[in-house]
Amino acid sequence: MTDRFCSRRQFLNLLGGGIGSLAFTDIAARAARMDPMAPKPPHYAPKAKAVISVFCYGGVSHIDTFDPKPELLKRQGEALTGKGEVHVSQGHPGGLMPSSWGFQKYGQCGMDVSELFPHLAQKVDDIAFIRSMYCLSNDHGPALFQMNTGTVLSGHPSMGSWITYGLGSESENLPGFIVFTDYRGGPIGGAPNWGNGYMPAAFQGTQFRSAGDPIVDLNPPKDVPRERQRDWLDFIARLNARHQVKNPLDSELSARIASYELAYRMQVHAAEAVDLNKESEATRKLYGLDEERTKYFGRQALMAARLVERGVRFVQIYSGGGNFQESWDAHWDLKANHEMHCGETDQPLAALITDLKARGLLDSTLIIWHGEFGRMPISQRLDGRDHNPHAFTVWLAGGGIKGGSIHGTTDEFGYRAAENRSSVNDLHATILHLLGLDHEKLTYPHLGRQMRLTDVSGNVIREILA
């Protein structure tokens, strides 16, 4: 039997119009205010407002790209000695192996760059190199998690999640955190690399495709007109509003209401954001969209520029997918592996810097290029290199970065970071700093403690700041 008595809130909620409509309007406004992706103020004035992370999955060889080691040529074939016990990931260690590519100095800064990156070499005056990076694991999975989440363990929020949690997004019609994977597959560990961990689901990365519909099943069936879908969403919103009158502190429900509305708006705006048909012929040529080798990564790089232009906070692009030669994981035939992957990405990376500058966005967009670790200076299976967590190179460009600068060095072989060693925590602290976020103050409560992207360490690398 229906209860004849109800609370004042229930009475207002059950009214079909008038005051009931006002209640719904208030709830809708409250949901907008509680939208977890609403823009939030930084801790202090930022240098950058958005991030484009280029993740070269598999482990790029720093000594073949941005950290020349002539000593390897002098001592070719000799054993690596004097560095303590040398651990290899997959066995078959050989002697010291020099690079197959020459290096030249470029730009006003006189930066050394391998002939693998002839286009990017022209942009070194906009780039800061950190040559003294190191990480904790020589296995892909944990190293990927550390670079993405600050810890080698799974289940933690990714950097994109931390940044959107701290700053929200400036786009009302697109997700704040978008991810593009390689056509050959995703990285080891999969979606947790861009996951929200213990944070609300609103902060996880949204995977976009670089061709066709950007998100699978985003659009309704063709026989469902947009007006009918709008009616459905309004009906669901009214039901949610009734529930929220009884539960005004339910922030998860507010986030769900906001996500439904975002998905509806994305049906129009997501397709427009990744539609490159209206780009000029000059832009297509700049990114190499009509060349077989560069067209896939070129499309993703151009889409990243368009997305940050539309207010997306964090865009991550994975170069390399699957296992071994399909990624940058050159355990054998390093020459073929790196010539393929560098050839795919060199021109689009240079184009991204050029294009963002032309759009007036480079000063407010931070570009990060990195892998999960480096490669060994000794050979593996004669012509490959094994994983090296002790040394690798990362470069940054754009918002707040002092172009043409180098931070840190490795030893004479490129085996270990030597001078001004930089941890992954240091890199994350620097990225947050450029976005106006204090890495020690950006915390999230979990399991009885205030968690951080940088855990309990990390120092801003001020030498590369403008």
C-alpha positions in Angstrom: 0.0 0.0 0.0 1.3 3.4 -0.9 2.4 5.5 2.0 0.1 8.5 2.3 2.7 10.6 4.1 5.9 11.9 2.6 8.6 14.4 3.5 8.7 18.0 2.4 11.5 17.2 0.0 9.6 14.2 -1.5 6.5 16.4 -1.8 8.4 19.0 -3.8 10.0 16.3 -5.8 6.7 14.7 -6.8 5.2 17.9 -8.1 4.8 17.7 -11.9 5.5 21.3 -12.7 5.9 24.7 -11.1 8.0 24.2 -8.0 9.1 20.8 -9.2 10.6 22.3 -12.3 12.4 24.8 -10.2 13.8 21.9 -8.1 15.1 20.2 -11.3 16.7 23.5 -12.5 18.4 23.8 -9.2 19.7 20.2 -9.3 20.9 20.7 -12.9 22.8 23.8 -11.8 24.2 21.9 -8.8 25.4 19.1 -11.1 27.2 21.5 -13.3 28.9 23.0 -10.3 29.9 19.5 -9.1 31.2 18.4 -12.5 34.6 17.0 -11.7 36.0 18.2 -15.0 35.0 21.8 -14.4 38.0 24.1 -14.5 39.8 24.5 -11.2 42.4 27.2 -10.2 46.0 26.1 -10.0 48.2 26.6 -7.0 50.1 29.4 -8.7 50.3 31.1 -12.1 51.0 28.3 -14.7 53.4 28.4 -17.6 51.4 25.7 -19.5 47.7 24.9 -19.7 47.8 21.6 -21.6 50.0 18.6 -22.1 50.8 16.4 -25.1 52.6 13.3 -24.0 54.3 11.3 -26.7 55.1 7.8 -25.3 57.6 5.8 -27.4 56.6 2.5 -25.9 59.3 -0.2 -25.8 62.3 1.8 -24.8 64.2 4.2 -27.2 67.9 3.8 -27.4 69.2 7.2 -26.1 72.8 6.5 -27.3 71.5 6.2 -30.9 69.2 9.3 -30.8 70.1 12.1 -28.4 73.1 11.1 -26.3 76.2 10.4 -28.5 78.9 8.2 -27.0 82.1 8.2 -29.2 83.8 6.0 -26.6 81.7 3.1 -27.8 83.4 3.3 -31.2 86.9 3.4 -29.6 86.2 0.3 -27.5 83.9 -1.6 -29.8 83.5 -5.2 -28.8 85.0 -4.9 -25.4 83.2 -6.1 -22.3 81.4 -3.5 -20.2 83.5 -3.3 -17.0 84.0 -1.0 -14.1 80.2 -0.4 -13.6 79.4 -3.1 -11.1 77.3 -6.1 -11.9 75.5 -5.7 -15.3 72.0 -7.1 -15.3 70.3 -7.8 -18.6 66.6 -8.6 -19.2 66.7 -11.3 -21.9 70.2 -12.6 -21.9 72.6 -12.9 -24.9 74.9 -10.0 -23.7 77.7 -9.0 -26.0 80.4 -6.3 -26.1 80.2 -2.6 -26.3 78.3 -1.6 -29.5 78.6 1.9 -31.1 75.7 3.6 -32.8 75.0 2.9 -36.4 74.2 6.5 -37.0 76.2 9.7 -37.0 75.5 12.8 -34.9 75.6 16.5 -35.9 75.2 19.7 -34.0 72.1 21.7 -34.8 70.5 25.1 -33.9 72.0 28.1 -32.2 72.5 25.9 -29.1 74.7 23.4 -31.0 72.7 20.4 -29.8 73.9 16.9 -30.8 71.2 14.9 -32.6 71.3 11.6 -34.5 70.7 11.4 -38.2 67.6 9.4 -37.2 65.8 12.6 -36.5 66.6 15.1 -39.3 63.4 17.0 -39.0 63.3 17.2 -35.2 66.9 18.3 -35.3 65.8 21.6 -36.8 63.7 22.3 -33.7 66.4 21.8 -31.0 66.3 25.5 -30.0 62.7 24.9 -28.8 63.6 21.7 -26.9 65.1 20.9 -23.5 66.8 17.5 -23.2 67.1 15.6 -19.9 69.9 13.1 -20.6 70.2 11.8 -17.0 66.8 10.0 -16.5 66.6 6.7 -14.7 63.8 4.4 -13.5 63.3 1.5 -11.1 62.5 -1.5 -13.3 63.9 -3.1 -16.5 60.6 -4.8 -17.2 58.1 -3.1 -19.5 55.0 -3.4 -17.3 56.4 -1.9 -14.1 58.4 0.7 -16.0 55.3 1.8 -18.0 53.3 2.1 -14.8 56.0 4.2 -13.1 56.3 6.6 -16.0 52.6 6.9 -16.3 51.5 6.8 -12.7 54.6 7.4 -10.5 54.7 3.9 -9.2 55.7 0.5 -10.5 52.5 -1.0 -9.2 49.2 -1.1 -11.0 46.0 0.5 -9.7 47.2 4.0 -9.3 45.9 7.1 -11.1 47.8 8.1 -14.3 49.5 11.5 -14.7 46.6 12.6 -17.0 44.2 11.7 -14.2 46.2 13.7 -11.6 46.3 16.7 -13.9 42.6 16.7 -14.7 41.8 16.1 -11.0 43.9 19.1 -10.1 42.9 21.4 -12.9 39.7 20.1 -14.6 39.3 20.8 -18.3 38.7 23.9 -20.3 36.6 21.9 -22.9 32.9 21.6 -22.2 32.4 19.3 -25.2 35.3 16.9 -25.1 36.9 14.7 -22.4 39.7 16.4 -20.5 42.1 13.4 -21.0 42.4 11.7 -24.4 44.6 8.8 -25.5 45.7 7.5 -28.9 47.3 4.1 -29.2 49.4 2.7 -32.0 47.6 0.7 -34.8 49.8 -2.3 -34.0 48.4 -2.6 -30.5 48.5 -1.0 -27.1 51.3 -1.1 -24.5 51.9 -3.8 -22.0 49.5 -3.3 -19.1 46.8 -1.9 -21.3 44.2 0.6 -20.1 45.6 1.0 -16.5 48.4 3.0 -18.1 45.8 5.8 -18.6 43.4 4.7 -15.8 42.0 6.6 -12.9 43.2 4.2 -10.3 41.5 5.0 -6.9 40.1 8.3 -8.2 36.5 8.6 -9.6 36.1 7.3 -13.1 35.6 10.8 -14.5 39.4 11.2 -14.5 40.3 8.2 -16.6 41.7 8.7 -20.1 39.2 8.3 -23.0 40.6 6.3 -25.9 40.1 8.0 -29.3 40.6 6.4 -32.7 42.4 8.4 -35.4 40.1 7.3 -38.2 36.3 7.0 -38.5 34.2 7.6 -35.4 36.6 8.7 -32.6 34.8 6.6 -30.0 33.2 3.2 -30.7 29.4 3.3 -30.2 29.4 7.0 -29.4 26.6 7.8 -31.9 23.0 6.4 -31.4 21.5 4.0 -34.0 20.6 5.7 -37.3 16.9 5.2 -36.7 17.0 7.1 -33.4 16.6 10.8 -34.1 18.6 13.3 -32.0 15.4 14.8 -30.6 14.3 11.4 -29.2 17.7 10.9 -27.7 17.4 14.3 -26.1 14.0 13.3 -24.6 15.6 10.2 -23.1 18.4 12.1 -21.5 16.0 14.6 -20.1 13.9 11.9 -18.6 16.9 10.2 -17.1 18.1 13.6 -15.7 14.7 14.1 -14.1 14.9 10.7 -12.4 18.5 11.4 -11.3 17.3 14.8 -10.0 14.6 13.2 -7.9 17.2 10.9 -6.3 19.6 13.8 -5.7 17.0 15.8 -3.8 17.0 13.0 -1.3 20.8 12.6 -1.5 22.2 16.2 -2.1 25.8 15.1 -1.2 26.0 12.3 -3.8 28.8 13.7 -5.9 29.1 10.5 -7.9 25.6 11.0 -9.2 26.4 14.6 -10.2 29.4 13.3 -12.1 27.2 10.7 -13.8 24.7 13.4 -14.9 27.6 15.4 -16.3 29.0 12.4 -18.1 25.7 11.7 -19.9 25.5 15.3 -21.1 29.2 15.3 -22.2 28.6 12.1 -24.2 25.6 13.8 -25.9 27.6 16.9 -26.8 30.6 14.7 -28.0 28.4 13.2 -30.7 28.8 16.5 -32.6 32.0 18.0 -31.3 34.2 14.9 -31.1 33.8 14.1 -34.8 34.5 17.7 -35.7 37.6 17.8 -33.5 39.2 14.9 -35.3 37.9 15.7 -38.8 41.1 16.7 -40.8 39.4 17.1 -44.1 39.2 20.9 -43.7 42.9 21.2 -42.9 45.0 23.0 -45.6 47.2 21.2 -48.0 50.2 22.9 -46.4 49.2 21.4 -43.0 48.7 18.0 -44.5 52.1 18.1 -46.1 53.7 19.5 -42.9 52.6 16.4 -40.9 53.2 13.9 -43.7 49.5 12.9 -43.9 49.8 11.8 -47.5 53.0 9.7 -47.0 52.6 6.1 -46.1 55.3 6.1 -43.5 54.2 9.1 -41.5 50.4 9.3 -42.1 49.2 7.4 -39.0 51.3 9.1 -36.4 51.0 12.3 -38.3 47.2 12.2 -38.0 47.4 11.6 -34.3 49.9 14.5 -33.8 47.7 16.9 -35.8 44.6 15.7 -33.8 46.5 16.4 -30.6 47.1 20.0 -31.7 43.4 20.4 -32.6 42.3 18.9 -29.2 44.4 21.2 -27.0 43.2 24.0 -29.2 39.7 23.1 -28.1 40.6 23.0 -24.4 41.5 19.4 -23.8 43.9 19.3 -20.9 46.0 16.1 -21.5 46.5 14.2 -24.7 48.7 11.1 -24.8 49.9 9.4 -28.0 51.6 6.0 -28.1 54.2 5.3 -30.7 54.8 1.6 -31.1 52.5 -1.2 -30.0 52.3 -4.9 -29.5 55.7 -6.6 -28.8 59.3 -6.5 -29.9 59.8 -5.0 -33.4 56.3 -3.5 -33.5 57.3 -1.3 -30.6 60.7 0.4 -29.9 61.8 -2.8 -28.1 64.9 -3.5 -30.2 66.3 -6.7 -28.8 67.5 -7.6 -32.3 68.0 -5.6 -35.5 68.2 -2.3 -33.8 68.9 -0.6 -37.1 65.7 -1.7 -38.8 63.6 -1.1 -35.6 64.7 2.5 -34.9 64.8 3.5 -38.6 61.2 2.4 -38.9 59.9 4.1 -35.7 62.0 7.3 -36.0 60.9 7.5 -39.7 57.3 7.3 -38.6 57.5 10.0 -35.9 60.3 12.4 -36.9 58.5 14.6 -39.3 55.2 14.7 -37.4 57.0 15.6 -34.1 58.7 18.5 -35.8 55.4 19.5 -37.4 53.7 19.5 -34.0 56.1 22.0 -32.7 55.9 24.2 -35.8 52.1 24.0 -35.9 51.5 24.7 -32.2 53.7 27.8 -32.6 51.8 28.9 -35.7 48.5 28.5 -33.8 49.8 30.5 -30.9 49.6 27.5 -28.6 53.3 26.4 -28.1 53.8 28.8 -25.1 50.8 27.3 -23.4 51.2 23.6 -24.4 53.9 21.3 -22.8 55.1 18.6 -25.1 56.8 15.6 -23.4 58.7 12.9 -25.5 59.7 9.8 -23.6 59.8 6.0 -23.3 59.7 3.8 -20.2 63.5 3.3 -20.1 66.6 3.3 -22.4 68.8 0.6 -24.0 72.1 -1.0 -23.1 75.5 0.2 -24.6 76.4 -3.5 -25.2 75.0 -5.7 -28.0 72.3 -8.3 -27.7 72.0 -11.1 -30.2 74.8 -9.2 -32.1 72.7 -6.4 -33.5 70.2 -5.4 -30.8 70.2 -3.8 -27.4 68.6 -4.9 -24.1 66.6 -2.8 -21.6 68.4 -0.2 -19.6 66.6 1.4 -16.6 69.8 3.2 -15.4 69.9 5.8 -18.2 67.6 7.3 -20.8 66.7 10.6 -22.4 63.5 12.6 -22.2 62.8 15.9 -24.0 60.3 18.6 -23.4 59.2 21.6 -25.4 56.7 24.4 -25.2 55.1 26.0 -22.1 57.7 27.2 -19.7 60.6 25.2 -21.1 64.0 26.7 -21.8 64.7 25.6 -25.4 68.2 24.6 -26.4 69.1 23.4 -23.0 70.6 20.1 -21.7 70.2 18.8 -18.1 72.4 15.9 -16.8 74.8 13.5 -18.4 75.4 9.7 -18.5 78.7 8.0 -18.2 81.1 7.5 -21.1 79.2 4.5 -22.4 75.6 5.7 -21.7 75.1 2.9 -19.2 74.2 5.0 -16.1 73.0 8.5 -15.4 75.9 10.3 -13.9 75.6 14.1 -13.4 72.4 15.6 -12.2 70.5 12.3 -12.1 66.8 12.8 -12.6 64.1 10.4 -11.4 60.6 9.8 -12.8 59.4 11.6 -9.6 61.5 14.6 -10.6 60.1 14.6 -14.1 56.5 14.5 -12.8 57.2 17.2 -10.2 58.5 19.4 -13.1 55.5 18.8 -15.3 53.0 19.6 -12.5 55.1 22.7 -11.6 54.8 24.0 -15.2 51.0 23.6 -15.0 50.9 25.6 -11.8 50.5 22.7 -9.5 52.7 22.0 -6.4 53.4 18.3 -6.5 53.5 18.2 -2.6 50.0 19.8 -2.4 48.3 17.9 -5.1 47.0 15.0 -3.0 44.1 12.5 -3.0 42.9 10.7 0.2 43.2 6.9 -0.1 43.6 4.1 2.4 44.2 6.5 5.3 46.9 8.7 3.7 47.2 11.6 1.3 48.5 10.1 -2.0 50.6 12.0 -4.5 51.7 11.4 -8.1 55.3 11.9 -6.8 54.7 9.7 -3.7 57.2 11.0 -1.1 60.0 12.4 -3.3 60.5 14.5 -6.4 62.3 17.8 -7.1 61.5 20.3 -9.9 64.2 20.3 -12.5 64.6 24.1 -12.6 67.6 24.0 -15.0 65.3 23.4 -17.9 62.7 26.1 -17.0 62.6 29.3 -18.9 
